[in-house]
Amino acid sequence: MTDRIEPQTFSADGITAPLRYAAFRRIWLAGLLANLGFLIQGVGAAWTMTQMTSSAGKVALVQTALSLPVMLISMPAGAIADMHDRRIVILIALSIELCGAIALIVLDWTRLTTPELLLVLCFMFGSGVALRGPAWQSSVSEQVSADTLPAAIALNGISYNIARSVGPAIGGIVVAMAGAVAAFSLNALLYLPLIAALFLWKRVIEPSRLPREQLSRAIVSGVRYITNSPSIKVVLTRTMVTGVIGGSVPSLMPLVARDLLHGGPQTYGIMLGAFGVGAVIGALFISEVRKRMNGEAAVRACTLSMAGATATLALSHEPLLSAAALVLAGAVWVIAVTLLNIAIQLSAPRWVAGRALAAYQAAGSGGVAIGSWGWGRLTDVAGVETALLVSSALMLLSPLIGLWLGMPRIDGSGEDGEALADPEVRLGLTGRSGPLVVEIEYRVAQENARPFHNIMQEVQLLRQRNGAYGWSIARDIANPELWTERYHCPTWLDYLRQRNRSTQSERVLDQQAAAFHIGAEPVRVRRMLERPFGSVRWRDDVPGRAADELVPGGYNSGRKP
């Protein structure tokens, strides 16, 4: 049996609605335990570093080592998530993380841990997280219905932050009572339920009608899609800026506990727990925030609140006041990052969802990694209090970015369009035949020339992000009503992919362009093989291509899409 997503009668607006789906519920609960273990291990790693060195830079590098792999390998991880069974990808990633946890147990038990080795193992653990992230996030849409997806995204944030609200405190107690090795061991045990839940998930696999892309081509396709998607680029930029500036709070938390509050591992755990409690509170109000505020207003409100909370944390020497500031910081932080996550997931079509989420993950974690390094260096020079005040000032100014990089309107534009019929082909082609040249002729009334040209600039981005290159639009100087759109695709197979990748909103844009066409004849489309020598018999006795090599109407066109 498979865990198919059937229509439900419950309200899609409720934050608990996705929990009605058995597969999501099992994975969510097991993921909560895994998040708990991850945070317990994080406390152990960070506190172990403070005991081995007094360098603020090295303490902050623990966070960098955990976050940097996400920035470095997220795009290949996203491509792998889009190309392969996401359940298997997650299981492999969990195996890498589990190996890293076991290595930490062995080394700490044998007292062979050094600051450098600890950072290497944190990097290994972070690599597993980086591989898992895109597959994990993009698989959510396979576990719930589309109308409950925003709630499911928020619930995943709640899962992490429920763990953050109690995990660090538990981690601090475990480290204080039994040492870091006990924290590492508990983390390894808490990963096992998630592995079991993933084995129980019978993922519905929809076979593609086209062959799988090579990894290198898939990465290029993902990068091309993102660079030609203005809304996604805006979200990624805002995510990185938020990560760089806001990364001061998690990266300097051990030093806040040690230097400003003069506490030990228990204090550190309680401070992280306060941040987690705030994050849970914030996640519970995501739906309400989305109803009352647009994306830009919500993100601005969150960053301004974060600035105030960070300043309070810098100036406070009372644990209670610091904890209250961290509750506020956690709430607004999770609201901001969840809104950014939802914007990505609802904008990217399914075929590139893993790669788009990988870019989001890289922007966020990369920003935190860069920020952690920078805030650690500043702390070494000027102290924790000064570093946090600088971070607060920058966060206060960050909403100004919205004046020219405003948050895009979220409308679910990434919903996949229906598969198109294959074009008529009378020339024997293989999937690698190419390059292919496509020319589309429009007849446009001269008074509509400017609006038509404007909409074709949007069509250009549409073609390019779905796989075309060398796009151009030309106007006939002898017949000004005649316009010719021209673009290339590397191969016939790439053209078939490009043709069927359009989302519903992109199809509407195509229709808007075609609506400018006048005359009795329809828009004329030519598809031409640019280097046809492979399709030509130079002598009559040269055999043609074998029947199984030909692609008469489309690649495997007899299959259902």
C-alpha positions in Angstrom: 0.0 0.0 0.0 1.0 3.6 -0.5 0.2 6.7 1.6 -2.0 8.5 -1.0 -3.2 11.9 -0.2 -7.0 11.8 -0.2 -9.4 14.8 0.0 -10.2 15.7 3.6 -13.2 17.5 5.2 -11.3 19.3 7.9 -10.4 23.0 7.7 -7.2 23.7 5.8 -6.6 26.8 7.8 -6.0 25.0 11.1 -2.4 24.7 12.2 -3.1 21.0 13.1 -4.8 20.1 9.9 -1.7 18.4 8.3 -1.5 16.0 11.3 -4.6 14.3 10.0 -2.4 12.7 7.4 -0.9 9.5 8.8 2.4 9.7 7.0 3.0 13.3 7.9 2.0 12.7 11.5 4.4 9.8 12.0 7.3 11.6 10.4 6.5 14.8 12.2 6.5 13.1 15.6 9.7 11.2 14.9 11.3 14.3 13.5 10.5 16.1 16.8 12.6 13.5 18.6 15.4 13.8 16.1 15.4 17.6 16.5 15.5 17.1 20.2 18.6 14.9 19.8 20.3 17.4 17.4 19.9 20.3 19.9 21.1 18.2 22.8 24.2 17.3 20.8 24.6 21.0 19.8 24.8 22.0 23.5 27.3 19.3 24.1 29.5 20.3 21.2 29.4 24.1 22.0 30.1 23.6 25.7 32.9 21.1 24.9 34.5 23.8 22.8 34.3 26.4 25.6 36.1 23.9 27.9 38.9 23.3 25.4 39.5 27.0 24.4 38.8 30.5 25.5 38.7 31.8 21.9 35.3 33.3 21.1 36.1 32.8 17.4 36.5 29.0 17.9 33.3 28.8 20.0 31.3 30.6 17.2 32.9 28.4 14.6 30.9 25.4 16.0 27.8 27.1 14.5 29.8 27.8 11.3 30.9 24.2 11.0 27.3 23.0 11.3 25.9 25.6 8.9 28.6 25.9 6.2 28.0 22.6 4.5 24.4 23.7 3.8 25.8 26.6 1.8 28.4 24.5 0.0 26.5 21.4 -1.0 22.9 22.5 -0.9 22.4 22.8 -4.7 23.7 19.3 -5.5 21.6 18.1 -2.6 18.6 19.8 -4.1 19.3 18.3 -7.5 19.6 14.9 -5.9 16.2 15.4 -4.1 14.5 16.3 -7.4 16.1 13.4 -9.3 15.8 10.5 -6.9 13.4 9.0 -4.3 13.3 11.7 -1.6 12.6 9.1 1.1 15.8 7.2 0.2 17.8 10.5 0.1 16.6 11.4 3.6 17.6 7.9 4.9 21.1 8.2 3.4 21.5 11.7 4.9 20.4 10.4 8.3 23.0 7.7 8.1 25.7 10.3 7.6 24.5 12.2 10.6 24.3 9.1 12.7 27.9 8.2 11.7 29.0 11.7 12.8 27.2 11.3 16.1 28.8 7.9 16.8 32.3 9.3 15.9 31.7 12.1 18.5 30.8 9.5 21.1 33.9 7.4 20.5 36.3 10.4 20.5 34.9 12.0 23.5 34.8 8.7 25.4 38.4 8.1 24.6 39.3 11.8 25.3 40.8 12.3 21.9 38.7 15.3 21.0 40.5 18.5 20.0 39.0 21.8 18.9 39.9 21.1 15.3 38.6 17.5 15.3 35.4 18.7 16.9 34.9 21.2 14.1 35.6 18.5 11.5 32.9 16.2 13.0 30.5 19.1 13.3 31.1 19.8 9.6 30.4 16.1 8.8 27.2 16.2 10.8 26.3 19.5 9.0 26.9 17.7 5.6 24.2 15.1 6.5 21.8 17.9 7.4 22.6 19.7 4.2 21.9 16.6 2.1 18.7 15.9 4.0 17.3 19.5 4.0 16.0 19.9 0.4 14.6 16.3 0.3 13.0 16.7 3.7 11.3 20.1 2.9 10.2 19.2 -0.6 8.7 15.9 0.5 6.2 17.7 2.7 4.1 18.5 -0.3 3.9 14.7 -1.0 2.6 14.0 2.5 -0.2 16.6 2.7 -2.7 18.3 0.3 -1.8 21.6 -1.3 -4.3 23.7 0.8 -2.6 22.4 4.1 1.0 22.9 2.9 1.5 26.3 4.6 0.3 24.8 7.9 2.6 21.8 7.4 5.6 24.1 6.8 4.7 25.9 10.0 4.3 22.7 11.9 7.8 21.6 10.8 9.1 24.8 12.2 7.1 24.2 15.4 8.7 20.7 15.7 12.2 22.1 15.6 11.3 24.9 18.0 9.4 22.7 20.5 12.7 20.7 20.6 14.6 24.0 20.9 12.5 25.1 23.9 13.4 22.0 25.9 16.3 20.3 24.1 19.0 22.8 25.1 17.8 22.8 28.8 17.9 19.0 28.7 21.3 19.1 27.0 22.6 21.4 29.7 21.4 19.1 32.4 22.8 16.0 30.6 26.2 17.7 30.1 26.4 18.9 33.7 25.5 15.5 35.1 27.0 13.0 32.8 29.3 14.9 30.4 29.2 15.7 26.6 29.5 12.0 25.7 26.1 11.3 27.2 24.6 14.2 25.1 26.1 12.7 22.0 24.8 9.2 22.8 21.3 10.5 23.5 21.3 12.2 20.1 22.2 9.0 18.3 19.3 7.1 20.1 16.8 9.8 19.2 17.5 9.4 15.5 16.3 5.8 15.4 12.5 6.6 15.5 12.8 8.9 12.5 14.6 6.2 10.5 11.8 3.8 11.4 9.0 6.3 10.4 10.7 6.8 7.0 10.8 3.1 6.4 7.0 2.9 7.1 6.2 5.8 4.7 5.0 4.2 1.4 5.8 7.1 -0.8 3.7 7.4 -4.0 6.1 7.4 -6.9 5.0 9.0 -10.2 7.3 7.8 -12.9 8.5 10.6 -15.2 7.7 10.4 -18.9 11.2 11.7 -19.6 14.6 10.3 -18.6 16.3 11.6 -15.5 18.7 14.5 -16.0 22.4 14.1 -15.2 23.4 15.6 -11.9 25.6 18.3 -13.5 22.8 19.3 -15.9 20.2 19.2 -13.1 22.4 21.6 -11.0 22.7 24.0 -14.0 18.9 23.8 -14.6 18.3 24.7 -10.9 20.7 27.6 -11.0 19.2 28.8 -14.3 15.7 28.7 -12.9 16.6 30.7 -9.9 18.6 33.3 -11.7 15.6 33.9 -14.1 13.0 34.0 -11.3 12.9 37.6 -9.8 10.6 36.7 -7.0 12.8 33.8 -5.8 15.9 36.0 -6.0 14.3 38.6 -3.8 13.4 36.0 -1.2 16.9 34.5 -1.2 18.5 37.9 -0.8 16.2 38.7 2.1 16.9 35.3 3.7 20.7 35.7 3.5 20.6 39.2 5.0 18.4 38.1 7.8 20.7 35.1 8.5 23.9 37.2 8.4 22.6 39.8 10.9 20.4 37.6 13.0 23.1 34.9 13.3 24.7 36.8 16.2 22.1 35.5 18.6 22.5 31.7 18.2 26.3 31.9 17.6 27.1 34.0 20.6 24.6 32.4 23.0 27.3 30.3 24.8 29.2 33.5 25.5 26.1 35.4 26.6 25.6 32.6 29.2 29.2 32.6 30.3 30.3 36.2 30.1 27.2 38.3 30.5 25.1 36.1 32.8 28.1 34.4 34.4 26.4 31.0 34.2 27.2 27.5 33.2 25.8 24.9 30.8 22.4 24.9 32.6 22.1 28.7 32.0 23.1 28.2 28.4 20.5 25.5 28.0 17.8 27.7 29.6 18.6 30.6 27.3 18.4 28.4 24.2 15.2 27.0 25.6 13.7 30.5 26.0 14.5 31.1 22.3 12.8 27.9 21.4 9.7 28.7 23.5 9.4 32.0 21.6 9.8 30.2 18.3 6.9 27.8 19.1 4.7 30.8 20.1 5.6 32.5 16.8 5.0 29.4 14.7 1.5 29.0 16.2 0.6 32.5 15.0 1.9 32.1 11.4 -1.6 31.7 10.0 -2.9 34.7 11.8 0.0 36.8 10.7 -0.5 35.8 7.1 -4.2 36.8 7.3 -3.6 40.2 8.8 -0.4 41.3 7.1 1.3 41.0 3.7 4.7 39.4 3.4 6.7 42.7 3.4 4.9 44.2 6.4 5.3 41.0 8.4 9.0 40.6 7.7 9.6 44.3 8.5 7.8 44.0 11.8 9.8 40.8 12.7 13.2 42.4 11.9 12.4 45.5 14.0 11.2 43.4 16.9 14.4 41.3 16.5 16.5 44.4 16.8 14.9 45.4 20.1 15.3 41.9 21.5 19.0 41.7 20.5 19.7 45.1 22.1 18.0 44.0 25.3 20.1 40.8 25.3 23.3 42.8 24.9 22.5 45.1 27.8 20.9 42.7 30.2 22.8 40.9 33.0 19.7 39.4 34.5 18.8 35.8 33.4 15.0 36.5 33.6 15.2 39.7 31.4 17.6 37.9 28.9 15.2 35.0 28.7 12.2 37.3 28.0 14.2 39.0 25.2 15.0 35.6 23.7 11.4 34.6 23.8 10.6 37.6 21.7 13.6 37.0 19.4 12.6 33.4 18.9 9.0 34.3 18.0 9.8 36.9 15.4 12.7 34.9 14.0 10.6 31.9 13.3 7.8 33.9 11.8 10.2 35.6 9.4 12.0 32.5 8.2 8.7 30.6 7.9 7.2 33.3 5.7 10.4 33.2 3.5 10.1 29.4 3.3 6.5 29.5 2.4 7.2 32.0 -0.3 9.8 29.7 -1.9 7.6 26.5 -1.7 4.6 28.2 -3.2 6.6 29.9 -6.0 8.7 27.0 -7.2 7.2 24.2 -9.4 7.5 20.6 -8.4 10.2 19.8 -10.9 12.7 22.2 -9.3 11.3 22.4 -5.8 14.2 20.6 -4.2 16.7 22.9 -5.9 14.8 26.0 -5.0 14.6 24.9 -1.3 18.3 24.1 -1.4 19.0 27.6 -2.5 16.8 28.9 0.3 18.6 26.6 2.7 22.0 27.8 1.4 21.0 31.4 1.7 19.8 31.0 5.3 22.4 28.7 6.7 25.2 30.4 4.6 24.1 33.7 6.0 24.2 32.3 9.6 27.6 30.7 8.9 29.1 33.9 7.6 27.5 36.0 10.3 28.6 33.6 13.0 32.2 33.9 11.8 32.0 37.7 11.6 30.3 38.1 15.0 32.9 35.8 16.6 35.7 37.9 15.2 34.0 41.1 16.4 33.5 39.7 19.8 37.2 38.8 20.1 38.0 42.5 19.4 35.2 44.4 21.1 33.3 42.0 23.4 29.9 40.2 23.4 27.9 43.3 24.3 29.3 45.5 21.5 28.8 42.7 18.9 25.2 42.2 19.9 24.6 46.0 19.8 26.1 46.3 16.3 23.9 43.4 15.2 20.8 45.1 16.7 21.6 48.4 14.8 22.0 46.5 11.5 18.8 44.6 12.1 17.0 47.9 12.7 18.2 49.2 9.4 17.5 46.0 7.4 13.8 46.8 6.5 15.2 49.5 4.2 16.1 46.7 1.8 12.4 46.3 1.2 12.2 49.6 -0.5 13.8 48.1 -3.6 13.6 44.3 -2.8 10.1 44.0 -1.5 8.7 40.6 -0.7 6.7 39.1 -3.6 3.0 38.4 -3.4 2.4 34.8 -2.6 -0.2 33.3 -4.8 0.7 29.7 -5.4 2.1 30.5 -8.8 4.3 27.5 -8.7 1.4 25.0 -9.3 2.3 22.7 -12.1 0.5 23.0 -15.4 -1.0 20.1 -17.4 1.2 18.1 -19.7 1.2 19.4 -23.3 0.7 17.2 -26.3 3.9 16.4 -28.1 4.5 18.4 -31.3 4.3 16.8 -34.7 7.6 15.4 -35.8 8.4 13.8 -39.2 12.2 13.8 -38.9 13.8 10.9 -37.1 15.2 12.3 -33.8 16.8 10.9 -30.7 16.8 12.5 -27.3 20.3 14.0 -28.0 19.4 15.5 -31.4 20.1 19.2 -31.3 20.5 22.0 -30.8 16.9 22.8 -31.5 15.8 26.2 -32.7 12.3 27.4 -32.0 10.8 30.4 -33.9 7.3 31.8 -33.0 5.8 34.4 -35.3 3.2 36.9 -34.0 1.3 39.5 -35.9 0.7 42.4 -33.6 -1.2 45.7 -34.3 1.3 48.6 -34.3 -0.6 50.4 -31.6 0.0 47.4 -29.3 3.8 47.2 -30.0 4.9 48.6 -26.7 2.7 46.5 -24.4 3.5 43.4 -26.5 7.2 44.1 -26.2 6.9 44.6 -22.4 5.1 41.2 -21.9 7.7 39.5 -24.0 10.4 40.5 -21.5 8.5 38.4 -19.0 8.2 35.6 -21.6 12.0 35.7 -22.0 12.5 34.9 -18.3 9.8 32.2 -18.6 11.7 30.5 -21.5 15.1 30.9 -19.9 14.3 29.5 -16.5 12.7 26.4 -18.0 15.7 25.6 -20.2 16.0 27.8 -23.2 19.0 29.9 -24.2 19.8 32.5 -26.8 16.4 34.1 -26.6 15.6 37.0 -28.8 12.6 39.0 -30.1 12.8 40.7 -33.5 10.5 43.0 -35.5 10.4 42.9 -39.3 11.5 46.3 -40.7 9.4 45.7 -43.9 6.3 44.5 -42.1 6.2 46.1 -38.7 3.3 43.9 -37.6 5.4 40.8 -37.8 7.4 39.8 -34.7 9.6 36.7 -34.3 10.5 35.2 -31.0 13.5 32.9 -31.2 15.3 30.6 -28.7 17.4 27.5 -28.5 17.3 24.3 -26.6 20.5 22.1 -26.3 18.7 18.9 -27.4 15.3 17.6 -28.4 14.9 16.0 -25.0 15.7 19.4 -23.3 13.1 21.0 -25.5 10.5 18.5 -24.4 11.4 19.2 -20.8 11.3 23.0 -21.3 7.9 22.6 -23.0 6.3 20.8 -20.1 7.9 22.6 -17.2 5.7 25.7 -17.4 3.5 26.3 -14.4 -0.2 27.4 -14.7 0.7 31.0 -14.2 3.4 30.8 -16.9 0.9 29.2 -19.3 -1.4 32.2 -18.6 1.5 34.5 -19.5 2.0 32.6 -22.7 -1.7 33.1 -23.5 -1.5 36.8 -22.8 1.3 37.2 -25.3 -0.6 35.1 -27.9 -3.7 37.3 -27.3 -1.9 40.2 -29.0 -1.8 38.1 -32.3 -4.1 39.4 -35.0 -5.3 37.9 -38.3 -7.1 34.7 -39.4 -4.0 32.5 -39.1 -2.9 31.3 -35.7 0.5 32.0 -34.2 3.1 30.2 -36.3 5.6 27.9 -34.6 8.7 26.5 -36.3 10.9 23.9 -34.6 14.2 23.3 -36.5 17.2 21.1 -36.0 20.2 23.5 -36.1 22.8 20.9 -37.1 20.8 18.4 -39.2 23.8 16.5 -40.6 23.0 13.6 -38.3 19.5 13.3 -39.8 20.7 13.2 -43.4 21.7 10.1 -45.4 24.6 11.1 -47.6 24.2 8.0 -49.7 21.2 5.9 -50.5 22.9 2.7 -49.1 23.5 4.3 -45.7 21.1 2.8 -43.2 18.9 5.1 -41.2 18.7 5.2 -37.4 17.4 2.1 -35.7 13.7 2.2 -34.8 14.4 2.1 -31.1 16.6 5.2 -31.4 13.9 7.3 -33.0 11.6 9.7 -31.2 8.8 10.3 -33.7 6.5 12.5 -31.6 8.2 13.0 -28.3 10.3 11.0 -25.9 8.3 7.9 -24.9 5.2 9.7 -26.0 3.1 6.7 -25.6 3.4 6.9 -21.8 1.1 8.8 -19.6 2.5 12.1 -18.3 
